[in-house]
Amino acid sequence: MMTVTEQIYAIVKSLPQKQASEILTFAQFIRAKYLNANQTTDPVDSLTSWQELVYSLAGSRADDFPTLEEIRTESGEDILRESF
């Protein structure tokens, strides 16, 4: 009796190169899917990565948005009084 690996090999061997390439791509996808699913993530590492992303993006669109002082000035709020 042939193993699953041998059966897959026999089928792929009989296919044209383009179809065999599709099988390879699918196999790589499946392997990556299960490798990623089996990896444990440390919440601290995930948080650190998220923080790094946020800090790397912070201020990248600063010119597109008004500052807090500009918003308060336009609304008539007294910035100095509110800072006390």
Residue pairs with C-beta under 8 A, 6 or more apart in sequence:
2 10
8 23
11 23
12 20
12 23
12 24
13 20
15 23
66 74
69 79
72 79
72 82
73 79
